[in-house]
Amino acid sequence: MEEFSSRRERVGWYFYDWANSAFPTTVVTVFLGPYLTSIAETAARCPDAGCPDDAAIHPLGIAIAPGSLFPYTVSLSVFLTVFVLPVVGAIADRSPRKKQLMALFAYIGAAATVGMLFLTGDRYLLGAGLFLLANVAFGASVVVYNSFLPQIADEQDRDKVSSFGWAWGYLGGGTLLLLNVAAVLMKDSLGLTTGEVARYSLVSAGVWWAGFTTIPLLTLRNRPVADEHLGVVRGNVLGDGFRQLWSTLKGLRAFPLTLLFLAAYLIYNDGIQTVISLASQYGTEELQLSDDVLVPTILMVQFLAFAGALLLGRLAKSIGAWKTVLVSLVLWTVVIIVAFFMPAKQAVLFVILGGGIGLVLGGSQALSRSLFSQLIPKGKEGEYFGLYEISDKGTSWLGPLAFGLAYDLTRSYRVAIIILVVFFIAGFVLLLFVPMRRAIEAAGNTPPAKL
C-alpha cells in the first residue's frame, strides 16, 4: 500500500482541527450570538425588561429585530463564502504552497477574532463586520486544510483519519471553552461583568487559533500539483482560480452522483450548523436559561462530540459510513423535535438534550467529510472541498436565514427552531438515493470494503 504520510504529518494535520475549532465553539456556538444580540439591543435602546416587539436596529437602513442580527450575519457570511470558497479551492489545487495559503487565511481570521476586543457599547456593525471577515477566512482555511485529507490517507484509512481529526478538534475547542467556562463561573471574583467575560472569551479564541496553527505549518508537507496542466498559470493565480472554478462547475455534470451527495450534504449540514450556531441564542432567549447553565452544557457537548466522533467512526467500520450518517440524521430530527417541545427554565432537560447532540455531532460531520473525499477525482481536492465547505464547520446560510425570517415574522424562537426539521428530512431523502459504491467508482476511486 502506498504510504501517504508520516505519523508526524497526520498529527500536525489533526492540530489544525484543534486550533480552528476554538472559533466555531467559543465564538459561533457560545458567546457571539448572545453578546452581539445584547449589543444590538443596546443600540435599539431596549429596556432592561427586554425588547418590545417593535424594537429595531437599522443596519444599512434596513429595520430588523435585534434578535435577528446574528442569524442574518451568519447567513450573509456564508452567502459570501459561496463565491469565495470554491475559488480558494481552485487556487489551492493550482498552488504548490498549499500550507502557506492555509496559514494566510487562518491568520486573517484569527486577527479579526482578536479585533472583537473593541466590540463594546452599541457597535453592532463592528461586531457583524468582524464576524463576516473571520467566518469567511475560517472557511477558506478549512477548504485548504480539508484538501490535504486525500493526500495523507488512502481510501481504507480515510474514515478513521477524518474521524480522529474531528474528535481532536472538538477536544481542542472544548479545552479552550473549559477555560472560558471557568472565567464565567469566577467572573465576580475576577471583578468582571458577564459582558466583559464574553468579550475576552471571543478574543481568546483568536489567540488560540493563531497560536496552534503553528504546529501544522511545521509538520505538513507541500506536494507537487497533481495534474501538470493545473500548474500552468496563464495570467495570475487568482484569475486562473476563477477559470478553474468555472471548469469545475461544468465538470460536475460528468459526476452527477458526486453532485447529488454534495446537494444532500449542503442541506442536512446546513441544519446541523444552524443548531450549533444558534443553540446558545435559543437557550438564552426562548428557554430562559442563564450562562451558568448554557456554557457548561455546551462545554459538555464538545467533549461528548469527541467521544461521539470516535464512536460513530467505530460504527462506520461495522456497518459503513453511509449508513451511519443516515442513522445520525434520524437522531438529529429527534433532537429538533425535542427542542421544540422543551419547556422553559428546565436546565436538566437542556443538559440531556445537549448530551444527545454531542453524541451525533462529531461523527455525522467527520464521516460526511470522509465520504465526500472519496467522490472527488484526483487532483481536484481543493476545488471540490471549496464547494463542500460552503456548509461546514460553523458555516451555513439557508438555516440561519430561515431561522431569522421565522423569528422576524413570528417573534417566536420555537417556530424558528422547528423549521430546521425540513433540512434533516430533505437531506436524509437525498442521501438515501446516492449509490455510494457506484459514485466512488465513477470518480475514479476505489470504494472501501464497507459503505
N, C-alpha and C positions, 0 to 999 in steps of 0.2 A: 504493500500500500504506500502511496506517495506520502511523504512526510510534509504536511502543510505548514507546520510552525513548531517552534520550540515551546516547551512549557513556560519559559520566561516570557515569551511574546504573548502567549494566551493570558497569563496573569496580568500583564500590562494592559491587554485589551479589556479584561474584566474591570480594571481600575478606572477606566473612563466611565463605566456604568456607576461605579462607586462615587466618582467625582460629580458627574452631572445630575445624579438623582437628588442631590440637595435642592436643585431648582424646582422640579415638579413637586417634591414633597413639602419642603418648608415654604416655598413661595406660592405655588399654584394651589396646592391642596389645603394648606392650613392658614397661612397668615394674610396673604394679599387680598383674598376675597372679602373677608370681614373688615380688614383695615381700610382698603380702598372704598368700601361701602360707607364706612364711618366718615372718611374724608369727604365723600360726595354728599353725605347727609349734612355735614358742617357747611358745605357750600350752598346747600339748599335751605339752610337756616332752619333745620328741623328742631323741634323742642326735645327736651330730654325724654319725654314720654314716647317718642317715636315720630316718624314721618307721617303726616296725613296723606290721604290718597292722592291729593292734587299737588303734592310736593314734587318739584322737578329741578333738574340741573339742565344746562343748555350747552353741551359741547358742540362746537361748530354751528351754533344757533338752532340745534335740534333739541326739543324738550323731551327728556326721558326721566323715568323714575330713578332715584339714586340706587335702588336695589338692582336695577338692570345694567348699571355701568360695567361691572366686572364681567358678567357673561357676554355682553356686547363687545367688550375689549378683547376677550379671549377669541370670540368669533372673528373679529376683524383681523387679529394677528394671524389666525390660521388661513383666512382668505388671502392674506398677503403671501403666506408660505406656498399656496397653490402655484404661484408664479415663480417664487424664488427657489424652492427646494428641488424641483426637477432639474432646473438649470444648474444648481450646485452639484447635483449628482452627475450630470453630464460632464461638467468641468472636472470632477473628481476622477472619472474614468479616463480623461484625456491627460491628466497630470501625473507625472512620476513622483510628485511630492505630496502625496495624499495626507500624510500625518501633519505636515505643516499647514495644510488647508484646514484640517480639523482644529488645529491649535488656534488659527486666526479667528474662527467663528466662536470657539469656546471662550477665548479671552474677551471678545467683544460682548458676548452675553454676560459673562461674569462682571465686567465693568459696569454694564447697565444695571445689573442687580445691586452692586455696591452703591450705585448712584441713588438708590432708594433711601439712602440716609437722609436725603433732603426732602423726602415726602412728608410734609407737615402741613398743619393748618387746613386750608381748603384747596390745596394744589392737586386736585384730582386729575387735571390734564397732564401734569408732570408724571404722576403715577401711571396713567394709561400709556403715555408715550414711552416711558422706560420699559414697561412690560412688553409693549409691542416690539421694541428693539431686542430685548432679551429673549423673548419667545421665538422670534424668527431666527436669531443667531443660534439658539439652543437647537432648534430643529435642523438647521443647516449643519451643525457639528455632528449631530447624531446620524444624518444621512451618510456622511463620510465614515463615521465610526461603524455603522452597520455594513457598509460595503467591504469592510475588512473580513467579515464573517466567512464568506465562501473561500477566502484566501488562507484562513488559519484553521479550518476544519473541513473534512470531507463529508459526504452525504450521511455516512453512518454515525459520525460523531456530532453532527450539527445540532440535533435536538438537545443533547447533553451540554454542549458548549454554550448554546444560546440560553438554555435554562439557568446554567450556573451564572452567566453574565447578568441576567435579570435578577437572580437571587442576590448576587453580590451588590447590585445596585440598590435593592431595597434595604439591604443591611447597611450600606453607606448612608443612604438617605435617612434611615431610621436612627443611626448613631447621632447624626447632627440634630435631628429632631429631638432626640432624648436630651441633649444638652439644652435645647431651646425650651423643652418642657420644664426642665429644672429651673430655668430662668423665669418661666411663667409662674411656677409654684413659689419661687423665692422673691417675687417682684417687690413685696413690701419690705423685706429685709435689705434688698438692694437699693431701695429708695426710688424705684421706677414705677411708672404707671403702666397699665396694660398696653396702651398705645406705643409707649417707648420700647417695651419688650418686643412687641410685634415688629417695630421698625428695625431694631437692632438684629432681630432674628432674620429678617429679609436680607440685611447686609451680610450676615454670617454665611448665608447660602452662596453669595457671590465669592466670598473669600475662600470658602471650602472648594467650590467648583474650580476656581483658578489654581489653588494650591495643589490639589490632587491630579489635575490634568498633566502635571509634570511627569508623573510616573509612566503613563502610556507613551508620552513623547520620547522617553528614554529607551523604551523597550520595543515598540512597534517598528517594523521594517517597511520602508517604501519598496514597492515592486515595479518592475517594468510594466508599461501599458500592455494589456493583454493582446489587443489586435493592433498590428503595426499602423493601419490607416487611422486609428484613433489618435495616434501621437503626432500626426501631421497637422500643424496649425496654419490655416490658410490666412487668417487675419490676426486675431488675438484670441486668447483663451476664452474670454467672456463671449465674444461673438461666435466662436466655434461651439461653445456650450449651448447657446440658443439654437444653432443649426442642428446640433446633435440631438437636442431635446425634440425638435420637430421630427427628426428622423426616428427617434424612439417612439413617439406617439403614433406615427404612421406604421412603424414596425410592429406595434402591439396588435395590429389586425391579424398578423401571422400567428399570434399566440392567444387565441380567444379564451382559452381556459385559464391562462395566467390573468387575463383581464377580468374574467368572471370572479376569480379568487380575490383579486385586488378590490373589486367593487364590493364583495361581501365583507372584506376586512375593513374597508373605509367606513362602511355603515355600522357594523357592530362595534368596532373600536371607537367610533365617534361617541357611541353611547357610554362605553367604558370610561373614556377620557372626561366626558361631561360629569359623570358620577364623581370621578376623582377630583376634578377642579371645583365642583360646586357643592360637595358634601359638607364642607365646613359652613358655607353660607346657609345651606338648608338647615343644618343643625342649630345654627345661631338664631336665624330669623323665624323659622317655622316651628322647630321643636323646642325653642326657647331654652337651649342648653348653654351653660357657661363654658368659658375656655378651660376651666378646671376639669370638665368632662370631655369636651371635644378634643383637645390637644393630646391628652394621654390615650384616648381611643384611637386617634389617627396614628399615633406612635405604635400602638399595638398592631394596627393593620400592617404597618411596614415590616415588622418582624414576622408576622404571620405570612405576609406575602413572600418573604424569604423562604419560609418552610413550604408554602404552597407551590412556589415555582419548582422546588426540588421534588415535592410530592407528585405534582402533575407530570413532571418530567419522567418520574418512575412509572406512572400510569401509562404515559405515552409509549414507554418501552414495552409495555404489556399489550396494549390494545391499539396503539398507533396514535400519532399526534393529531391527525384529522378528527378522529372520533373523540379524542379528549377535549379538543376545542369545542366541538358540538355540545358535549356534556356541560362544559363551563358556561356556554351561552344560555342553557336552560336554567342553570343556577343564578346567572345574572338577572334573568327575568324575574325569578322568585325574589331576589334582593329588592328590586324596584317596587314590586307589589307590596312587600312587607313595609318598605319605607313610606309608601303612600298611606297605609292604614295605621302607621305608628302614632300613638297619642303623644302630645307634647309633654315635656318635662319628665320623660321616662328614661333616666340615664342607663339603667340596667339593660333595657331593650335595645338602646342605641349601641351599647357595648357588644351585645350579642350579634346585632346586625353587622357591626364593624368586623367581628370575627369571621362572619361568612364572606364578607368582601375580601378580606385578607387571604383566605384560603384559595379563592379562584382567581384573584387579581394577577399575580405574577405569572402563573402557569399559562393562562389564556393568552397573555401577550408574548411570552417567550416562545411558545410553540407556534404561534402565528408567524413570528419572525423567521423561525427555522423553516416552516413550510414554504413561506414565500421565497426564501433564499434558494430553494430547490426548483423554483419555477422561472428562474432568471437565466437567460442564455449567457454563456461565459463571456466575460469582458464587458458586460453591461450592468454590473452590480450597482455602481453609483447612480446611474440613470434610473434604474428600476426602484432602488431604495429611495430616490428622491420623490417618486410618486407615492411610495409606501408611507413615507414619513409625514405626508400631509395629515395623517391621523395616527400619530404615535404618541410617545410619552408626553403627556401634558398638553397635547395639541388636538383640538377638534374645533369644528366651526358650526356644523348643522345642529348639533346637540345644544351648545350654548345659545345659538340663535333661537332655536325653538323654545328653550327654557326661558330666555329673556323676553321673547314675544308673548309667551303664555303668561308670564308674571305681569308684564306691562298691561295686558288686556284684562286679566282677572284679579290681579293683586293677590294671587294665591300661589304659594310655593308648591302646594300639593298637586294642583293641576299641572304646574310646570314639570314636576318630577315624574308624574305618571306617563307623560308624553314619551319619555325615553324608552318605554317598553317597545314601542314601534321599531326602534333601532335594533334591538336584540332579536326580535322575531324576524324582521326582514333579513338581517344578516345571517341568521340561522338557516332560513329557507334557501338563500343564495348559496351558502357554503355547502349545504346538503347536496346541491346539484353539481358540485365540482368533482369530476372523476380524477382524484389526485394522481393516481399512478399514470394514467394516460397524459395528464397535464405535465407531469415531470418529464416524461419521455419526450413529449412534444417540444420541450425547451432544450432538448439535447442532453439531459442529465440522467443519472441512474437512480431509480427510486430506492429508498431504504426497504428493508425486509418487511416492516410493518408500517401501515399508514392509518 
